Amino acid sequence: MTHYVYILANKPKGAIYVGTARELRERIEQHKAGKGSTHTAKYNIQTLIYFEQFGTAVEAVHREKLIKKWRREWKDELIEKVNPEWRDISADIPY
């Protein structure tokens, strides 16, 4: 089963959130409905701007924890390598 690490933002270079999910589409819908987390609801963080796929939950959680420890500029560089416009990539989630 595929597991994901994802990054959401409220605007380019704005507030971000890093999380993990097994069902990424469902999780993004929760965030957009304001039910994802307190942090995302408080700062209106709903735009999927980055994700990675992993084969196990352990791998995904390990990567999430690693990214969360990074300096902000490193997170921005990671995002901008694949999504320089910080556009919503929800449509790119595989089925």
N, C-alpha and C positions, 0 to 999 in steps of 0.2 A: 504494500500500500504506500502511496506517495504522501509525504509530509512536506510542508512548506515553511520557509521563513519569509516574512513579508515586511515591507516598510510602507507606512501610510504617511501622508502629509496633509496639512490644511491649505498650503499654498507653496509655490516654489521657494525654497530656502526658509520655510516657516517651521512650525512645530511638527515633529515627526513622532512616530510610534513604531517600534520593532516588535513583532510577535511571531508566533508559530501557529500552525493550524493543519489539521488533516484534511478538512473540507474547506478549501480556500474560498470558493465562491460563497458558500454559506456564511463563513466568518466575515467576509467583506460586507455582505448584506446586513449582518448584525451591526457592524460599525456604522454603516450608512443610516441605520434606523436609530442610532444613538444608544445601542445596547451592547457595544463591543467592550468597552472598559470605561472607567471613570475618566481617565486621562483623555481618551479620544473624544468622549462626549463633551468634556469641559472646554477643550480647545477646537472642537469641530474638525477633528482629523478624520477624514473619510476617503481620501483619494489614494488608491493603490498606485504606488510609483515604482515598486521594485519587489521581485520575489525570486526565490531559489527553490528548487525541488530536491528532496532527499528520499532515500529508500526507507529510512527508519525514523521514528520519533526521536531517538537518542541523538542521531546525527543532526536533526533539525534544531533541537534544543541546545546542543553544543554550539552550533553556528550562531543561534540567536544570542546566547550569552556572550560569545566572542564579540559580535557586532555591537552589543549594548555597551561593552567596555571601551570601544573605540572613541577617539576624539571626534567631535562633530564634523570637522573638515574631512576626515577619512570616510565617514558615512556619506557625506555629500559627493565625494569622488566616486564611491561605489555606485551610487544612484546615477550619476551623470555619465558614467561609462556606457550604460545601456539605455538611459532615458534622460538625455540632456535638457529636454523641455519640461521635465517633471509632469508629463501628461498622465492621465488616468489610463492604466494598462489592464483594467479589469477584463476587457474583452480578450486579452491574450492568455488568460488562464486556461490551461488545457482541460478537456473534458475527461 
